[in-house]
Amino acid sequence: MSFLFITLNFIPNSSLLTPHFSLCTSMAVTVLVPTTLQNLTNNQATLESSGSTIAELLDSLEQSFPGIKSRLCDEEGKLRRFVNFYVDSEDIRYLDGINTALKDGDEVSIVPAVAGG
């Protein structure tokens, strides 16, 4: 997703306006939220968010849904061991972990680990 911003600058002692163009790009990423975290996302199972890496995505989610990052990351900012992340069905532990790159249209699944016997 890209946005074009145009600002007009007025030149003093003149009647001229000079346009200034800037392009802002934002990665649109779909995030699938497990039921156990939906109380933090206003009961939404699917979110649209942004970020060029998992780390940036987590920061974006934290801005929109305060408290979610602490459930997914420890005090040092590392992903918790009992939560798995998948980008388009690929486990990020076998990619670049929290630094895994995201592109426009990616789907990130947050999956809590299940143990038992």
C-alpha positions in Angstrom: 0.0 0.0 0.0 1.4 3.4 -1.0 0.4 6.9 -0.2 1.4 10.1 -2.0 1.6 13.1 0.2 1.6 16.6 -1.4 2.5 19.7 0.6 2.4 23.2 -0.8 5.1 25.6 0.4 4.5 29.3 0.1 7.5 31.4 -1.0 7.6 34.6 1.0 7.2 37.9 -0.9 5.7 35.9 -3.8 2.4 34.6 -4.9 4.0 31.2 -5.8 3.3 27.9 -4.2 5.9 25.2 -4.7 4.7 21.6 -4.4 6.6 19.0 -2.5 5.9 15.4 -3.1 6.7 12.5 -0.8 5.8 8.8 -1.1 5.1 6.8 2.0 5.0 3.1 1.6 3.4 0.8 4.1 3.3 -3.0 3.9 -0.2 -4.4 4.3 0.1 -7.6 6.2 -2.8 -9.9 7.4 -2.3 -11.2 10.9 -4.3 -14.3 12.1 -4.8 -14.0 15.9 -5.4 -17.0 18.1 -8.5 -17.1 20.2 -6.4 -16.7 23.4 -5.2 -13.3 22.3 -8.4 -12.0 20.8 -9.3 -10.3 24.1 -6.5 -7.9 23.3 -7.6 -7.3 19.7 -11.3 -6.4 20.4 -12.2 -10.0 19.6 -10.9 -9.7 16.1 -9.4 -12.9 14.6 -8.0 -11.3 11.6 -6.1 -8.0 11.5 -4.5 -5.8 8.9 -1.2 -4.3 10.1 2.1 -3.1 8.7 5.8 -3.7 9.0 8.7 -4.8 6.9 9.8 -7.4 9.4 8.2 -9.4 12.2 9.8 -7.0 14.7 8.2 -4.0 13.0 4.9 -5.8 12.8 5.0 -6.5 16.6 5.6 -2.8 17.2 2.7 -1.8 14.9 0.4 -4.3 16.7 1.5 -2.9 20.1 0.5 0.6 19.0 -2.9 -0.6 17.9 -3.5 -3.1 20.7 -1.5 -2.2 23.8 -0.3 -5.2 25.8 -0.2 -7.7 22.9 3.6 -7.5 22.5 4.3 -8.5 26.1 2.2 -11.6 25.5 4.3 -12.5 22.5 7.8 -11.2 23.5 9.8 -11.5 26.7 11.4 -8.5 28.6 14.4 -8.6 26.2 12.1 -8.4 23.1 12.7 -12.0 22.1 9.8 -14.0 20.9 8.4 -16.3 23.6 9.2 -20.0 23.1 5.5 -21.1 23.5 4.3 -18.9 20.6 5.0 -19.8 17.0 4.9 -17.4 14.0 4.4 -18.4 10.4 4.7 -16.2 7.4 2.7 -17.7 4.5 2.8 -21.1 6.3 6.6 -20.9 6.7 7.9 -21.2 10.3 10.0 -18.1 11.0 12.3 -20.2 13.3 13.7 -21.6 10.0 13.8 -18.2 8.3 15.3 -15.1 10.1 13.3 -15.3 13.3 12.0 -11.9 14.5 14.0 -10.3 11.6 12.0 -12.3 9.0 11.2 -9.9 6.1 7.6 -9.2 5.2 6.1 -8.1 2.0 2.8 -6.6 1.0 0.1 -9.2 1.1 1.9 -11.6 3.4 -0.2 -13.6 6.0 1.3 -13.9 9.5 -0.2 -16.6 11.7 0.4 -16.5 15.4 0.0 -20.0 16.8 0.4 -20.8 20.5 2.4 -24.0 21.1 0.3 -26.9 22.4 1.8 -29.6 24.7 0.4 -32.7 26.1 0.3 -36.4 25.9 
